[in-house]
Amino acid sequence: MAKKRTAKTQKTVSKRILALSLIILGLFAVLLARLIWLQVIENRAYTEKKDDYTSVRQYNSPPRGQIYDRNGKVLAKTVVSHNFVYTSPQGMSYDDYEFYADRIVHVFDVDPDQFSTRDKQEAYMTWTGWLDPEDERYQARNLLSAAQRELLDSGEMSESERYAALMKKIGDEQISEMSDEDLVKAVIYQRMTSNIAAGQESVILEDVSDADAAYLVEHKTEFPGFDVDFGGWKREYPYGETLSDVIGTVSSSTEGLPADKLEYYTARGYQLNAPVGKSGLELQYNDLLAGREEISLVTYNSNGLAQTEVIQQAQKGYDIVISIDIELQQTMDDVVKSTLQSNAGARRRENFSSLFMCMMEPENGSLLALSGYQMDLETRKLTYFASGNYTSLVNPGSSIKGATVYMGLTEGVVQPQETIMDEVMNIGGEEFGSFNNYGPVDARRALSVSSNVYMFNIAIRLAGGSYVNGQPLSLPNDQETFVKMRQYYSMFGLGNATGLDIPGEVDSYVGVGSNPGLLLNFAIGQFDMYTPVQLMQYISVIAEDGRMYEPHFFQYAQEVNSEEVVDMKTKNLKNTVPEGTEDNIKVVQEGMRACVTDGNCGEKLKNLEQPMAAKTGTAEVGDWTTANLVGYGPVDDPKVSFACSAPLSSVNSKDVAPNICGSDVVPPVLEKYFELYPVK
């Protein structure tokens, strides 16, 4: 009996041992599978996580793509620049940063004039932080008001608020308190410490000489954390002032994302140290020009020095080609500049201080050139302002009468052959008329001689009224007519932003008021205001038989050192006049051609070898007048359209000076155009 019990017990123990062994083997199998999973299957993912915890990602921008004109001439150029860069070693103190900043100052010759005003203002804040706390200038506290100091001491003023307050107060007087050595040291210190928290590389000095670059490479042990970036770049603009405000600018490597565009660029994934477009076409097409950044992993060796491993190679930005012809552009700049220099402030032009011109291909909307200058009449200093063609508004005057005639014909209130007597109109005892009494005029002659009276009659009839000599106007539909006129003008692009592919374009100024007299002013272009580019689009619609193409700069983008096109502009037909009204456009074209052949648009335009169509415009602005000239040609196959505006360029009297656009500006620019693009 005892033997049976013992055997049964042994059998039970054996089963339990076997079960335990199987459990242990199962656990080992699970552990082994888990190890295989971690070491083989998930190795890459966990390695990346380890790298994320033990290293920092560093982002470096590639060379920027270049901007070319339509003929392949470089307008914005990227050139090699050797830069001093810095990645902070581990364990650095602020005294260490100051020490090495001082060493850079004493070893290398750094020109303080290379720094921006913002750099110098920030340097002043840093420098005052090194002063004795007993000094009233310590941390620039003397520049804060008593109330601001109280908020700062109580902790109610944030560092960003303190920064903003001081940036408004620090000027040349404060900056001059620093020696050149102190200024340079403070700027370098600022740049060394700017990316400590992020562990990012900072550009300390840009475009250093080959000798300085070689010295730093040979003496790197004396400058821990410093290195030379031989792959750096800088932006150059070979044509200087020409088209400068249209092409725009790029932030430097030391500046990174501009403060006023910070939200825009961070939302698009750009790093804080990325040099980017700040204005103009550089901003508009930054995503194409900027390329793909290089990404490196930064780790630290046993000495605390940074080491980098590239994990994503940089890709240079695309080159872009724009529609501008830089040779034509230079001619236009020279003409506009010399005309303003010679005539601004002259007799009968005492208030003349700005001048604009723009040209495009009406058949597709490609901008050929645009120029502008402003003058300070006291100092005679000129400022380049080509962007004023789309950011400034002008009084168009009679230049928009083509749209008024088209409206009258389309609405049926006048007929092509109908004549209206152009003589002074007496409306309620107030006289309204044209520059001269032209007698009977039809639609074509009304455009040629620029008859105000003809346009007044269109507006009166549209509003449901009729003219009775000496009687006040009664216009039953005057309010509806204001709306209708704006609708017609917008068919030609007047009053609407054109969609030009550049930041900052404005649309229009809508005149204030709605009495009948203002309706008459509206019909002759003396109520709403438009940009010169809108006037150019308006005349282009007439040139193209009522078709409106969107003005643009961009032509295409391509790979660097390749003819492969990666993005191309297609011509955008935005609008056409209503079907069945093409004959009315034809009447307007004939009237504008007559303005040239009759000599009413100036003898120089009349005498050009190529036949042109055009319309003058003289808008009264108080005691002054604004001169305009719009046109296109050759008339049988328009290849170029233009607009010229000379705000306040003459006195408002019978002693009015000649339209300077027609006499001095447009003819020589057109001659250059036809020299470059001869008619076949």
C-alpha positions, 0 to 999 in steps of 0.5 A, a space after each residue: 500500500 505504501 509503495 503504491 502511494 509513493 509511486 503515485 506521489 512521484 508520478 504527480 511530482 513528475 507531472 508538476 515538474 514537467 508542467 513547470 519546465 514547459 512553462 519555463 520553456 514557454 517563458 524563455 521562448 516568449 522572451 527569445 521571441 521578444 528579443 528577436 522582435 526588438 533586435 531585428 524587427 523593431 531595431 530601426 524604430 528603437 534606434 531612431 527613438 534612441 537617437 531622438 533622446 541622445 542627439 539633436 537634429 540640425 537643419 542647414 539650408 541648401 543653396 537657393 535657386 536663381 532668378 532669370 529674366 526671359 532671356 536667361 540673364 541672372 537677376 538674383 544670383 546665389 554665390 558661395 560664401 564661407 561662414 563661421 558657424 558654431 554649435 555649443 559644446 556641452 558644459 559651457 557657461 555664459 562666462 565661457 561664451 563671453 570669453 570665446 566671443 572676445 577671442 573672435 574679436 581679437 583674432 579676426 578683423 570684423 567690420 561692425 558696419 556689416 551688422 544690421 540695425 536690429 543686430 546693433 540694437 540687440 547687441 546694446 541690450 547684451 552689452 548693458 547686461 555686462 555693465 555694473 548693476 549700479 550703472 543706470 544703464 544696466 540692462 538698459 533699464 534707463 530706457 524704460 519708463 518708471 511704470 515699465 520698470 515697476 512691471 518688470 521688477 514685479 514680474 508682470 512684464 515678460 521678456 518679450 514685452 521688455 524686448 519690444 519696449 527696448 527695441 523702440 527706444 534704442 537708437 543711434 545715440 545708444 548704439 554709439 555708447 559702445 566701442 566697435 570692439 564692444 559692439 562686435 563682441 556683443 553681436 557674436 555673443 548673441 549669435 553664439 547663445 541664440 540656439 543653446 536650448 535647441 542645440 542648433 548650429 548658429 551662423 556667427 559670421 558670414 562671407 569670411 575671407 579665405 585667410 580667416 577660414 583657413 586660420 580657423 580650420 588650423 586653430 580649431 582647438 582654440 575655438 571649441 564649437 566653431 567651424 567653417 561652413 564651406 557650403 554656405 551661400 549669399 544672395 547677389 543682385 547683379 543689376 543693383 537697383 533695377 527691379 530691386 523692390 520687385 525681386 525682393 530680398 532674402 533674410 541672411 543666415 544670421 537673421 533666419 526667419 524674419 520676425 514679421 513672417 515668423 508665423 507664415 514660415 513656421 506653419 510651412 515647416 521652415 526652421 527658425 535659422 532658415 534664410 527665406 524670402 522677405 519680400 517681392 518675388 523672393 517671398 512669392 516663390 520661396 518654396 520653389 527657390 528654397 530647396 530641401 534642407 540638409 538634416 544632420 544628427 548632432 551627438 557629443 563626444 567624450 570631450 563634449 564637442 558636437 559631431 554630426 552625421 548627415 541623414 538627409 542630403 540637401 537639394 538645391 532650390 529650383 531656378 525660376 524664369 520670369 517674363 521680365 526683359 532686363 534690357 528693356 527694363 533698364 531702358 525704362 528705368 533710365 527714361 523714368 529716372 531722367 524724366 523725373 530728375 529733369 522735370 520734378 519741381 519745375 515751373 508748372 510742375 512744382 508738385 511733380 514727385 513720382 512717375 510710373 510705367 509698366 508694359 506687358 504682352 496683352 495676348 498672354 499677360 506676361 509682364 515685360 517691364 515696370 518702373 517707378 521713382 519717387 523724389 523728395 522735392 526738398 532734397 532731390 533724393 530719388 527712391 526706386 519704386 517700381 512696385 508702386 505700379 501695383 501698390 500705389 493708386 492714381 487718378 486715371 482721368 480720361 484714360 478710362 473713357 474707352 470703358 465708358 464708351 463701350 458701356 454707353 454703346 452696349 447699354 444702347 444709350 448712344 450709337 456708334 454714328 450718333 453725334 453729340 454737341 461738345 460745348 459747355 453744359 450749364 447744369 443748375 448754373 454750374 458749367 461743365 465742359 471739355 478742355 475745348 469745345 469740339 462741336 459735334 462728336 461721335 464715339 470715335 472722335 469723342 475718344 480722339 479729342 477726349 470729349 468730357 461732354 460726350 461721356 457726361 451724356 452717357 452717364 446722364 442717359 444711363 441714369 434715366 435723366 436728360 440735360 436741359 440747359 441751365 436746369 439742375 439734373 434729375 437722375 432717377 436711377 443715379 444710385 443704380 448707375 454707380 453700381 452699373 458703371 463699376 460693373 462695366 469698368 470691372 470687365 476691363 479689370 478696373 477696380 479689382 486686384 489683377 491677381 499679379 503674382 507678387 505680395 502687396 498688390 492693392 485693388 482700388 479706392 472707391 470714391 465717396 458720395 453719390 450726387 449727380 455731379 459725382 456721377 459725371 466725374 465718374 464717367 471721365 475717370 475722376 472718382 475711383 482710383 486704380 493702380 497703373 497695372 490695372 490701367 495696363 490690364 484695361 488697355 490690354 483687354 481693348 487690345 485683345 478684342 475684349 479678352 482679359 489675361 491675368 498679368 504675371 511674372 512667373 514663366 517656369 521653374 526648372 532643375 538646377 543645371 537642367 532644362 527639365 521644367 518642373 512648373 510652368 505658367 499657363 496663360 489664364 483667360 480671366 474674362 471676356 466681354 459679353 458675346 455680341 458686343 465685340 463691335 463695340 470694342 472695335 469702335 473703342 479701338 478705332 477711337 484710340 487709333 484716331 487719338 494717335 493719328 490725329 496727334 491728340 496722343 502726342 506727336 512722338 507717338 504719332 511718328 513712331 514707325 509702328 502704328 499704335 493706339 492710345 488714350 491720354 488721361 488728365 485727372 484734376 486733383 485740386 490745384 494739380 493734374 495727374 497725367 496718364 497715357 495707356 496704349 498698345 500696338 501694333 494695332 493690327 496684331 498687338 504685341 505690347 500694351 503699356 500704362 504710364 502715370 505721372 501723379 500731380 505732374 502739372 498745374 490745373 489750369 489752361 496753362 497745364 504742362 504737356 502730358 509728360 508720359 506722351 512727350 518724354 516717357 512712352 516713346 523712347 521706351 516703345 522704340 527700345 521695345 521694337 528694337 528688341 522685338 522687331 515686327 516681322 
